[in-house]
Amino acid sequence: MKKDIFNNNQRSYTFSLLLLLTVFASCAKRNLVYFSDLPVSSDFTTPIRNYVPPKIQSGDILSISVSSLSPESNVLFNNVLLPTANNNNVIADKLDEGYLVDKDGFINFPVLGKIRLAGFSKEEATQKMTDLIKENVKNPIVNIRYLNFSVTVIGEVNTPSTFVIPSEKVNVLEALGLAGDMTAFGRRENVLIIREKEGVRTTSRINLNNKDVLNSPYFYLQQNDIVYVEPDNKTKVAQNAAGNRYIGIWAALISVLGYTITTLVLYNSR
């Protein structure tokens, strides 16, 4: 009877140990290194030809500031306060929330009225606004920036979320950095990018183990892109199973140890 108990405990311990070894071996086989095919002994250079400045689209919120030598003009085109003799401040139209690009691609700008900016890059829109404002103001300086340029990172990352980017230039590695990087179970070789542009949704998968991804049109992200990191389910399930058996392992070890000590004591007492 005692021999059967001993054998059962041994089998439980052996099974748990083999399960842990399987999990560790599985993790070891997976390639967790970004750009693992980059040469180690020499520098690697490649020209940047895949960055495409994002185009303004419906739903974007733009900050547009205008400065000139005329304080009156600055008030007309900006959300600023201009002190007057009776201390009543003159306030321009509200711009603190930015200009929303409507479904038809227009913004409603003070004095100028509706202006279509959808389809323009930020630089192109700046030039267009400058040309229009020149008709009313001498030598205006126009600055445009996105207020809601964002990307979403979900899946096997440490901090999944939607991130508002202060600059519209962001690549997939920077987005993953904002999300706390991938977990050990994230499939670096199969990252999904979901993109919407001009009413069309496209998807593409990129391999972050491969240096060729640096030249992918999806390496640099666009407005409202979604980065989905798929899990390696087999490894994750095995790890969870192993984690659930930690208590069993220690119980088996203690049981085997206790049984061994008892057996030795009984043997020596004969």
C-alpha positions, 0 to 999 in steps of 0.5 A: 500500500505504501509502495503504491502511494509512493509510486503515485506521488512520483508519477505526479511529480514527474508529470508536472516536471515534464509539463514545465520542461515542455513549456520552457522548451516551447518558449525557447523555440519561439523567436522573441527577437525583433529583426533577428535576421539583421547582421550582428557584425556590421551596420545595416543601412536602408533608405527611408522610402516607405513613410507617407505623410497622413492625409487629412480625413473626415473625423480629424480634429485640427489645431490651426493657429494664425499669427501676423503683425496685426493684433486684430487679425490674430483675434479674428483667426485665433482663440485669443484674448485682446484687452480693450480700453474698458477691460472687456476682452474680445474673444474670437470663435472657439478654437480650443477644441480644434476644427472638426473635419466634417463628413464631406471633408470641410472645416468651418474657419472664421472669416473664410467659411467652409474650406475643404482640407480632406485629402491634403497632407498637413503641409499641403493644408498649411499652404492652402490656408496660408494662400487663403488667409493672405487675401485678408492678412499680410504675411500670415504664418499658419501652423496646423497640427492634429489634435486627435491623431491616434493609434490603438494597440491591442492583444498580447501587449502589456498595456493595450490602449488607444494612444494619442500621438503628439506627432503624426509620424509614428511607426509600429515599434514606437506604438508597441513601446507605448503599449509596454511592448509585447508579452512573451506570448505575442507572435512577433512574426504575425502582427496584424495592422488594420487601416481605414482610408477613404471609406475602405478598410484594409488589413495586412500582416507584418513580420517583426522578426524580419528586417524587411518590415522596415520597408513595409508600407505598414511600418509607419502607422496612419491615423486610427490604425489598429495594431493587433498582436496575436497570442501564441495560444499553444504556448500560453495554454501550456504555461497556464496549465503549468501555472495551475499545477505549481501547487500540485508540484510542491504538494507532490514534492512534500509528499514524496519527501515526507514519505521518504523520511518516514520510510527511512525512520521506520527502516532504521528503527527496525 
